[in-house]
Amino acid sequence: MQIRNKVIISLIHGGQVLLSEGYDPIRKFQFYIPVGGGVEFRETLQEAAARELFEELGVTGQTLEFLNFHESLFEFNGVPEHEIMYHYLCRISDAVKADLPAEGIESDGAAFKITWFAGADLASIRDGLVPPTIYDDLCPVLLQDD
């Protein structure tokens, strides 16, 4: 197994954050994670974040702000994983939010559910946040943006 370098991007608008939803059937675990994906060879973290935003949500030309990095050791579908996640913020305008698709799209074409969460809602899904430490990243940002 290798350690995977990954970018995650939290879209922020009006005191809310956009998270994708996933489910691990082996652990029966509902989780919420910012959009994102792997960093490709010869790609900077910033380039990877911009590419992932475009591929998954069709969003381009937005300012990305590096927020934090997180190490995550977990199992998904019974397979052990180890990721280093570089967390970016992307504050979007009303127009960009209005143009967002109803679902995100993975690189293989599979659709995934996306949901907006207000800062107060994060506490109710805290146990399902991936990585769990993004809670501490997002709460002050959402309070400031509200």
C-alpha positions in Angstrom: 0.0 0.0 0.0 1.1 3.5 -0.6 0.3 6.8 1.1 -2.1 8.8 -1.1 -1.7 12.6 -1.4 -5.1 14.1 -1.8 -6.6 17.6 -2.0 -10.0 18.4 -0.5 -11.9 21.6 -1.2 -14.5 23.1 1.1 -16.8 25.4 -0.9 -18.1 28.1 1.4 -21.1 30.4 0.8 -23.3 32.3 3.3 -22.1 30.5 6.4 -22.5 27.1 4.8 -20.1 24.4 3.5 -20.7 22.0 0.6 -19.8 18.4 1.5 -20.1 15.2 -0.5 -21.8 12.2 1.0 -20.5 8.7 1.0 -21.3 5.3 2.6 -19.0 2.4 3.6 -21.3 -0.7 3.5 -18.8 -2.9 5.4 -18.6 -0.5 8.4 -22.2 0.7 7.8 -20.8 4.2 8.0 -22.3 7.4 6.5 -19.6 10.0 5.9 -19.2 13.6 4.7 -16.1 14.9 3.0 -15.2 18.0 1.0 -15.0 17.4 -2.8 -11.5 16.5 -4.0 -9.2 13.7 -5.1 -5.7 12.6 -5.7 -2.8 14.7 -6.7 -1.3 13.7 -10.1 2.4 13.4 -10.9 4.0 16.8 -11.7 0.9 18.6 -10.5 1.0 21.2 -7.7 -1.5 21.0 -4.9 -3.1 24.2 -6.1 -3.4 22.8 -9.6 -4.9 19.5 -8.3 -7.5 21.4 -6.2 -8.5 23.6 -9.2 -8.7 20.5 -11.5 -10.8 18.5 -8.9 -13.2 21.5 -8.6 -13.7 21.5 -12.3 -13.9 17.8 -12.8 -16.4 17.2 -9.9 -18.5 20.4 -9.9 -17.6 22.3 -13.1 -16.3 25.2 -11.1 -13.4 27.2 -12.6 -11.6 30.5 -12.0 -12.1 30.6 -8.2 -9.6 31.6 -5.5 -8.3 28.7 -3.4 -7.0 29.3 0.1 -4.9 26.6 1.7 -6.3 25.9 5.2 -4.6 22.9 6.7 -3.4 19.4 6.1 -4.6 16.2 7.7 -3.4 12.6 8.0 -6.0 10.0 7.8 -5.7 6.2 8.5 -8.9 4.4 7.8 -10.6 1.4 6.1 -13.0 1.8 3.2 -14.9 -1.3 1.9 -12.5 -3.4 4.1 -9.4 -2.0 2.5 -6.9 -0.2 4.7 -6.0 3.3 3.5 -3.5 6.0 4.4 -4.0 9.6 3.0 -2.4 12.9 3.5 -5.1 15.5 2.8 -4.4 19.1 1.9 -7.5 21.1 2.8 -8.4 24.2 0.7 -11.2 26.7 1.1 -13.1 28.2 -1.9 -15.4 31.0 -1.1 -18.0 31.3 -3.9 -20.4 33.9 -5.1 -24.2 33.6 -5.4 -23.8 33.2 -9.2 -21.3 30.3 -8.8 -23.6 28.6 -6.2 -26.6 29.0 -8.5 -24.6 27.3 -11.4 -23.5 24.2 -9.3 -24.9 20.9 -10.4 -27.4 19.0 -8.3 -24.8 16.2 -7.9 -21.0 15.9 -8.1 -19.3 13.6 -10.7 -16.4 11.3 -10.0 -13.6 10.8 -12.6 -15.2 7.5 -13.6 -18.5 9.3 -14.3 -20.3 8.1 -11.2 -22.6 10.7 -9.6 -22.4 11.5 -5.9 -24.6 13.4 -3.5 -23.6 16.9 -2.4 -25.2 18.8 0.5 -24.9 22.2 2.0 -24.4 22.3 5.8 -24.6 25.4 8.1 -22.0 25.7 10.9 -24.6 24.7 13.5 -25.4 21.5 11.4 -21.8 20.3 11.5 -22.1 19.2 15.1 -24.8 16.8 14.2 -22.6 15.1 11.5 -19.3 15.5 13.4 -18.8 11.8 13.9 -19.2 11.3 10.1 -16.8 14.0 9.0 -13.8 12.8 7.0 -11.2 13.5 8.1 -12.7 14.2 11.6 -10.3 17.1 12.2 -11.9 19.3 9.4 -14.5 20.1 12.0 -12.0 22.4 13.8 -11.0 23.9 10.4 -14.5 24.7 9.3 -16.4 26.0 12.4 -14.4 29.3 12.7 -14.6 29.8 8.9 -18.4 29.3 8.8 -18.9 31.6 11.8 -16.8 34.3 10.1 -18.7 33.9 6.8 -22.2 33.9 8.3 
